[in-house]
Amino acid sequence: MQFLSGALAVRVFLCFASAYFLSYAFRSINAVIAPALMDDVGLSAADLGLLSSAYFLTFAALQLPLGIWLDKYGPRRTETALLIFAAAGAALFAVSDSLSGLWLGRALIGIGVSACLMAPYKAYRQWFAPERQAQLASWMLVAGTSGALASTVPVNAALPSIGWRGVFWIMSGMILLCAAAIFFLLRKVEISYAIPQTPTASGAKAETPGYLQVFRHPYFRRVAVLGVINHGSFIALQTLWAGPWMNTVLGMDKDQTAQILFIFNFCLMLTYLCLAWWAPRKVSQDGSRGWPVIRAIIVGLIGTVLTQAAIVFITAPWAWMLWLPFAFFVTVTTLVQTSVSLSFPSALAGRANSAFNFLLFVGAFIMQWGVGLLIDLLQATGAAPADAMRGAFGICLLLQIATLIGFIANRSQPRQA
C-alpha cells in the first residue's frame, strides 16, 4: 500500500495541526483568564471547575459517536462539520454574562473540537506508514502544546487591551479558517488515499466492527483506568488547576503565573519534540526495536507520580520548577494512545482512538470538577486555601498511584494489527 510523503504529507499535517493548536488553546485558556472570569462573573472554585469541565463533558460525550462518524464519513468531513460548533461556542462565550451562558459556550467548544486529535489520528492511521504513527502523534502534541503556550503569556498580555471576550472573538474566527482549510485542501488527499471496503462473498460491503470489539480487547481494558485517572488528572492540572496552584499555594501574582505556565508548556513541547525523535527509533509494541512500549509507559508514569508527590509536599517559592520534570515524564501518555491505535486494524482505528479518548476526557471532567469540589469542601471544614488545594491534589495523586499499581499488575500486552 502507498503512503503519504513529501509536500502532500506536510499539508495534511499542517491543516490538522492548526485546528489542534486552537483546540488546545481553548482547553488551556481558563488557567490564565480564571482570575478575570471569577471577578467578572462572581465564580467560586467549584463554579470555575464546573465551567472549565464543561469542555471535557461534551468532548467526552462526542467521542463514541465520533468514532463511528470517522470510520463512516472520514476525518475531513467530520472535523469540518464539528469545528463550526466550536466557532459558535467561542462567540457565545464572548458575549455571555452568566455562568449558564459561559457554560453553554464552553460546552459547544468541547463539541466542536472533539475531533481535533481523533480525526488526524484516523487520517494518519490510513495515510501514513505504521512506523510513523508515534512520531506523528508526538508532533501533534507539539502543535497542541504550542496552543497551550499561546494561551499563557500572549493571552495575558492581550487581556488589558481586548479583554477575555476579545480573545474569544479572535479564536472564533481562527477556528472557522481552520475548518475551511481542512475541507477544501484535503479533499483530493482523502479521495486518493481512501481505503477500499472489503466485499463479502455476496458482493455486499463488509460491516465495520463495533465498539464491543474495542472494549473487549484485553489491552484496551488494561489501559482504560490509566486513561481515566492518570491522563485525566494531567489534563485537569495542565488546563486549569496549575494556574490557581501558582497563585494560591506558591503565592505568585498573575504575571508570574502566566510566565511559569509558559515555561511549563514550553518544556512540555520540547519533550514532545524529543519523543517524536526517540519513539520511532527506540520504542516498539513488542520490544523488537528498543524498549517495549509497556516498559516506557511504566517508567514515565513512575516519574510522573514521584514529581507530583514533590509538588504536593514542597511549597517553597522555587517549587514551581518541580513542574518541569513533571512535564518531562508525563509525555509518556502519548505512547499509550499510539499503542492502543496500533493494536487495532485501520478500519477500526476511528472507534479505538475515540473510545480511549472518551475515557481520557471523562477522567478530565471528573478530576477537574472534583478538585474544585474538594477545595471548597476542605475550606468549609476550616482548611486554609493553600492547604485545601494541597489536600485536593494529594487525593488526586493517591488515585494515580493506585491505578499505576493496577496497570503494572495486569499482564495484557499490546498487539501490532
C-alpha positions as CSV (number, residue, x, y, z in Angstrom):
1,M,0.0,0.0,0.0
2,Q,1.2,3.5,-0.9
3,F,1.6,6.0,2.0
4,L,1.8,9.8,2.0
5,S,5.1,11.6,1.8
6,G,6.7,14.9,0.8
7,A,4.8,18.2,0.5
8,L,1.4,16.5,0.5
9,A,2.1,14.9,3.9
10,V,3.2,18.3,5.2
11,R,0.0,19.8,4.0
12,V,-2.1,17.2,5.7
13,F,-0.2,17.6,9.0
14,L,-0.4,21.4,9.0
15,C,-4.1,21.5,8.3
16,F,-4.9,19.1,11.2
17,A,-2.2,20.6,13.5
18,S,-3.6,24.2,13.1
19,A,-7.0,23.0,14.4
20,Y,-5.4,21.1,17.2
21,F,-3.4,24.1,18.1
22,L,-6.6,26.1,18.6
23,S,-8.4,23.3,20.4
24,Y,-5.6,23.1,23.0
25,A,-5.6,26.8,23.4
26,F,-9.4,26.6,24.1
27,R,-8.7,23.8,26.6
28,S,-6.0,25.6,28.5
29,I,-7.0,29.3,28.4
30,N,-9.1,29.2,31.6
31,A,-5.9,28.7,33.6
32,V,-4.9,32.2,32.6
33,I,-8.2,34.0,32.5
34,A,-9.5,32.4,35.7
35,P,-9.0,35.5,37.9
36,A,-10.8,37.8,35.4
37,L,-13.7,35.3,35.0
38,M,-14.1,34.9,38.8
39,D,-14.1,38.7,39.2
40,D,-16.4,39.5,36.3
41,V,-19.0,36.8,36.8
42,G,-18.5,36.0,40.5
43,L,-17.5,32.4,40.3
44,S,-16.4,30.1,43.2
45,A,-13.7,27.5,42.9
46,A,-16.4,24.8,42.3
47,D,-18.1,27.1,39.7
48,L,-14.8,27.5,37.9
49,G,-14.1,23.8,37.9
50,L,-17.6,23.1,36.6
51,L,-17.3,25.8,33.9
52,S,-13.9,24.5,32.7
53,S,-15.0,20.9,32.8
54,A,-18.0,21.6,30.5
55,Y,-15.5,21.4,27.7
56,F,-14.5,17.9,28.8
57,L,-18.0,16.7,29.5
58,T,-19.3,17.4,25.9
59,F,-15.9,16.5,24.4
60,A,-16.2,13.1,26.1
61,A,-19.9,12.7,25.1
62,L,-19.0,13.1,21.5
63,Q,-16.2,10.5,21.4
64,L,-18.2,7.3,20.8
65,P,-20.4,8.7,18.0
66,L,-17.3,10.4,16.7
67,G,-15.5,7.1,16.2
68,I,-18.4,5.9,14.1
69,W,-18.5,9.1,12.0
70,L,-14.8,9.0,11.4
71,D,-14.9,5.4,10.2
72,K,-18.0,6.1,8.1
73,Y,-17.6,9.6,6.7
74,G,-13.8,10.1,7.1
75,P,-11.8,12.7,9.0
76,R,-12.1,15.6,6.6
77,R,-15.9,16.0,6.6
78,T,-16.3,15.0,10.2
79,E,-13.9,17.5,11.6
80,T,-15.0,20.3,9.4
81,A,-18.6,20.0,10.5
82,L,-17.8,19.9,14.1
83,L,-15.5,22.9,14.0
84,I,-18.5,25.1,13.1
85,F,-19.9,24.3,16.6
86,A,-16.6,25.4,18.2
87,A,-16.7,28.8,16.4
88,A,-20.3,29.3,17.6
89,G,-19.4,28.3,21.1
90,A,-16.5,30.8,21.2
91,A,-18.8,33.6,20.0
92,L,-21.4,32.7,22.7
93,F,-18.7,32.6,25.4
94,A,-17.5,36.1,24.3
95,V,-21.0,37.6,24.8
96,S,-22.2,35.8,27.9
97,D,-22.5,37.5,31.3
98,S,-23.8,34.5,33.4
99,L,-22.4,31.1,34.5
100,S,-25.1,29.3,32.4
101,G,-24.2,31.2,29.2
102,L,-20.5,30.7,29.7
103,W,-21.1,27.0,30.4
104,L,-23.1,26.5,27.2
105,G,-20.5,28.3,25.2
106,R,-17.7,26.2,26.6
107,A,-19.8,23.1,26.1
108,L,-20.2,24.0,22.4
109,I,-16.5,24.5,22.1
110,G,-16.0,21.0,23.6
111,I,-18.3,19.5,20.9
112,G,-16.7,21.5,18.2
113,V,-13.1,20.5,18.9
114,S,-13.9,16.9,19.9
115,A,-12.4,15.6,16.6
116,C,-9.2,17.7,16.5
117,L,-7.0,14.9,17.6
118,M,-9.0,11.8,16.7
119,A,-9.6,13.0,13.1
120,P,-5.9,13.3,12.4
121,Y,-5.2,10.0,14.2
122,K,-7.7,8.3,11.9
123,A,-6.2,10.0,8.8
124,Y,-2.6,9.2,9.9
125,R,-3.5,5.6,10.5
126,Q,-4.9,5.3,7.0
127,W,-2.5,7.5,5.0
128,F,0.9,7.2,6.8
129,A,3.2,4.2,7.4
130,P,2.8,2.3,10.8
131,E,6.3,3.2,11.9
132,R,5.4,6.9,11.6
133,Q,2.4,6.8,14.0
134,A,4.2,7.5,17.3
135,Q,6.2,10.3,15.6
136,L,3.1,11.9,14.1
137,A,1.3,11.6,17.5
138,S,4.2,13.4,19.2
139,W,4.2,16.1,16.5
140,M,0.5,16.7,17.0
141,L,1.1,17.1,20.7
142,V,3.8,19.6,19.9
143,A,1.2,21.6,18.0
144,G,-1.2,21.2,20.8
145,T,1.3,22.3,23.4
146,S,2.1,25.3,21.2
147,G,-1.6,26.2,21.6
148,A,-1.2,25.9,25.4
149,L,1.8,28.2,25.1
150,A,-0.2,30.8,23.1
151,S,-2.8,30.8,25.9
152,T,-0.3,31.8,28.6
153,V,1.9,34.9,28.2
154,P,0.4,36.1,24.9
155,V,-3.2,35.9,26.2
156,N,-2.2,37.5,29.5
157,A,-0.5,40.4,27.5
158,A,-3.7,40.8,25.4
159,L,-6.1,40.9,28.3
160,P,-5.6,44.6,29.3
161,S,-6.3,45.8,25.7
162,I,-9.0,43.5,24.4
163,G,-10.1,41.5,27.4
164,W,-11.0,37.8,27.5
165,R,-14.1,38.5,25.4
166,G,-11.9,39.9,22.6
167,V,-9.6,36.9,22.8
168,F,-12.6,34.5,22.2
169,W,-13.9,36.6,19.3
170,I,-10.5,36.2,17.6
171,M,-10.4,32.5,18.3
172,S,-13.8,32.0,16.8
173,G,-12.7,33.5,13.5
174,M,-9.5,31.4,13.5
175,I,-11.3,28.2,14.0
176,L,-13.5,28.9,11.0
177,L,-10.4,29.4,8.9
178,C,-9.1,26.0,10.0
179,A,-12.4,24.4,9.1
180,A,-12.2,25.8,5.6
181,A,-8.6,24.7,5.2
182,I,-9.4,21.1,6.2
183,F,-12.5,20.9,4.0
184,F,-11.0,22.3,0.8
185,L,-7.3,21.5,0.9
186,L,-7.6,17.8,1.9
187,R,-10.4,16.7,-0.4
188,K,-8.1,15.2,-3.1
189,V,-5.9,13.5,-0.5
190,E,-9.0,11.8,1.1
191,I,-10.2,10.6,-2.3
192,S,-6.7,9.4,-3.4
193,Y,-5.8,7.5,-0.2
194,A,-9.2,6.1,0.8
195,I,-9.1,2.5,2.0
196,P,-11.5,0.4,-0.1
197,Q,-14.2,-1.5,1.7
198,T,-13.7,-5.3,1.7
199,P,-16.6,-7.0,-0.1
200,T,-18.2,-10.1,1.4
201,A,-18.9,-13.3,-0.6
202,S,-22.2,-11.9,-1.7
203,G,-20.7,-8.8,-3.0
204,A,-22.0,-6.5,-0.3
205,K,-19.7,-4.3,1.7
206,A,-18.4,-5.9,4.9
207,E,-19.8,-4.4,8.1
208,T,-17.3,-2.5,10.2
209,P,-16.8,-4.0,13.6
210,G,-18.3,-2.0,16.5
211,Y,-17.3,-0.7,19.9
212,L,-17.9,-4.1,21.6
213,Q,-14.8,-5.4,20.0
214,V,-12.8,-2.4,21.2
215,F,-14.0,-2.6,24.9
216,R,-13.5,-6.4,25.0
217,H,-9.8,-6.1,23.9
218,P,-7.6,-7.2,26.9
219,Y,-5.0,-4.5,26.3
220,F,-7.7,-1.8,25.9
221,R,-9.1,-2.8,29.3
222,R,-5.6,-2.7,30.8
223,V,-5.1,1.0,29.8
224,A,-8.7,2.2,30.3
225,V,-8.4,3.1,34.0
226,L,-5.0,4.5,33.4
227,G,-6.5,6.9,30.9
228,V,-9.3,8.0,33.2
229,I,-7.3,8.6,36.3
230,N,-3.7,9.3,35.3
231,H,-4.1,11.1,32.0
232,G,-7.3,12.7,33.1
233,S,-5.5,14.2,36.1
234,F,-2.8,15.6,33.9
235,I,-5.3,17.3,31.6
236,A,-7.1,18.7,34.6
237,L,-3.9,20.1,36.1
238,Q,-2.5,21.5,32.9
239,T,-5.7,23.1,31.6
240,L,-6.9,24.7,34.8
241,W,-5.5,23.9,38.3
242,A,-1.8,24.6,37.6
243,G,-2.6,28.3,37.4
244,P,-4.5,28.6,40.7
245,W,-1.8,26.4,42.3
246,M,0.8,29.0,41.5
247,N,-1.4,31.8,42.8
248,T,-2.8,30.1,46.0
249,V,0.0,27.7,47.1
250,L,3.2,29.4,45.8
251,G,2.0,33.0,46.2
252,M,2.7,34.0,42.6
253,D,0.9,37.0,41.0
254,K,-0.9,36.7,37.7
255,D,2.0,37.8,35.6
256,Q,4.4,35.4,37.3
257,T,1.8,32.6,36.9
258,A,1.5,33.3,33.2
259,Q,5.2,33.2,32.8
260,I,5.6,29.9,34.7
261,L,2.8,28.3,32.7
262,F,4.5,29.4,29.6
263,I,7.8,27.8,30.7
264,F,5.9,24.6,31.8
265,N,4.2,24.3,28.4
266,F,7.4,25.1,26.6
267,C,9.2,22.3,28.4
268,L,6.3,20.0,27.5
269,M,6.6,21.0,23.9
270,L,10.3,20.3,23.8
271,T,9.8,16.9,25.4
272,Y,7.2,16.0,22.8
273,L,9.8,17.0,20.1
274,C,12.3,14.7,21.7
275,L,9.7,11.9,21.9
276,A,8.9,12.4,18.2
277,W,12.6,11.6,17.5
278,W,13.1,8.9,20.2
279,A,9.9,6.8,20.0
280,P,10.2,5.7,16.3
281,R,13.8,4.6,16.9
282,K,13.7,3.2,20.4
283,V,10.2,2.0,21.3
284,S,8.0,-0.7,19.7
285,Q,4.9,-2.6,20.5
286,D,6.8,-5.8,21.4
287,G,10.3,-4.6,22.1
288,S,11.7,-5.8,18.8
289,R,13.1,-2.3,18.3
290,G,14.5,-0.9,21.6
291,W,12.2,-0.7,24.6
292,P,8.8,-2.4,24.7
293,V,6.1,0.2,24.9
294,I,4.9,-1.1,28.3
295,R,8.3,-0.5,29.9
296,A,8.4,3.0,28.5
297,I,4.9,3.8,29.8
298,I,5.7,2.4,33.3
299,V,9.0,4.3,33.7
300,G,7.3,7.5,32.6
301,L,4.3,7.1,34.9
302,I,6.6,6.3,37.9
303,G,8.5,9.6,37.3
304,T,5.1,11.4,36.9
305,V,3.8,10.4,40.3
306,L,7.1,11.0,42.1
307,T,7.3,14.5,40.8
308,Q,3.7,15.2,41.7
309,A,4.4,14.0,45.2
310,A,7.2,16.5,45.4
311,I,4.9,19.3,44.1
312,V,2.3,18.5,46.8
313,F,4.8,18.4,49.7
314,I,7.2,21.2,48.8
315,T,5.8,24.7,48.9
316,A,8.9,26.9,48.8
317,P,8.9,29.7,46.1
318,W,11.3,27.8,43.9
319,A,9.0,24.7,43.9
320,W,7.4,25.9,40.6
321,M,10.5,24.3,39.0
322,L,9.2,20.9,40.0
323,W,6.6,21.2,37.3
324,L,9.4,21.0,34.7
325,P,10.4,17.3,35.4
326,F,6.6,16.7,35.6
327,A,6.4,18.0,32.0
328,F,9.2,15.6,31.0
329,F,7.7,12.4,32.4
330,V,4.0,13.0,31.7
331,T,4.6,12.9,27.9
332,V,4.6,9.2,28.1
333,T,0.8,9.3,27.8
334,T,1.4,9.8,24.1
335,L,2.7,6.3,23.8
336,V,-0.4,4.9,25.5
337,Q,-2.7,6.3,22.8
338,T,-0.4,5.2,20.0
339,S,-0.1,1.7,21.3
340,V,-3.9,1.4,21.5
341,S,-4.3,2.6,17.9
342,L,-1.7,0.1,16.6
343,S,-3.4,-2.7,18.4
344,F,-6.5,-2.5,16.1
345,P,-6.9,-2.7,12.3
346,S,-7.1,0.5,10.3
347,A,-10.8,0.0,9.7
348,L,-11.4,0.1,13.4
349,A,-8.9,2.9,14.2
350,G,-11.5,5.7,14.5
351,R,-13.5,3.7,17.1
352,A,-10.4,2.6,19.0
353,N,-8.9,6.0,19.3
354,S,-12.2,7.7,20.1
355,A,-13.1,5.1,22.7
356,F,-9.8,5.7,24.5
357,N,-10.2,9.4,24.1
358,F,-13.7,9.2,25.6
359,L,-12.2,7.7,28.7
360,L,-9.5,10.4,28.9
361,F,-12.0,13.2,28.9
362,V,-14.4,11.6,31.2
363,G,-11.5,11.4,33.6
364,A,-10.6,15.0,32.9
365,F,-14.1,16.1,33.6
366,I,-14.2,14.2,36.9
367,M,-10.8,15.3,38.0
368,Q,-11.2,18.9,37.1
369,W,-14.5,19.4,38.7
370,G,-13.6,17.0,41.6
371,V,-10.6,19.1,42.5
372,G,-12.7,22.2,42.7
373,L,-15.3,20.4,44.9
374,L,-12.6,19.1,47.2
375,I,-11.1,22.5,47.6
376,D,-14.4,24.1,48.6
377,L,-15.2,21.1,50.9
378,L,-11.8,21.3,52.7
379,Q,-12.1,25.1,53.1
380,A,-15.6,24.6,54.5
381,T,-14.1,22.4,57.2
382,G,-11.7,25.2,58.2
383,A,-8.6,24.5,56.0
384,A,-6.7,27.5,54.6
385,P,-7.0,27.9,50.8
386,A,-3.4,26.7,50.2
387,D,-3.9,23.6,52.5
388,A,-7.2,22.8,50.9
389,M,-5.6,22.9,47.4
390,R,-2.7,20.7,48.6
391,G,-5.2,18.2,50.1
392,A,-7.2,18.0,46.9
393,F,-4.0,17.5,44.8
394,G,-2.9,14.8,47.3
395,I,-6.1,12.8,46.9
396,C,-5.7,13.1,43.1
397,L,-2.2,11.7,43.5
398,L,-3.2,8.8,45.6
399,L,-5.7,7.7,42.9
400,Q,-3.0,7.9,40.3
401,I,-0.6,5.7,42.4
402,A,-3.3,3.1,42.9
403,T,-4.1,3.0,39.2
404,L,-0.4,2.7,38.3
405,I,-0.1,-0.3,40.6
406,G,-3.0,-2.0,38.9
407,F,-1.6,-1.3,35.5
408,I,1.8,-2.9,36.5
409,A,0.0,-6.0,37.9
410,N,-2.0,-6.5,34.7
411,R,-0.1,-8.6,32.1
412,S,-2.1,-8.0,28.9
413,Q,0.1,-6.9,26.0
414,P,-0.4,-4.6,23.1
415,R,-0.6,-6.1,19.6
416,Q,0.5,-5.0,16.2
417,A,-2.6,-5.0,14.0
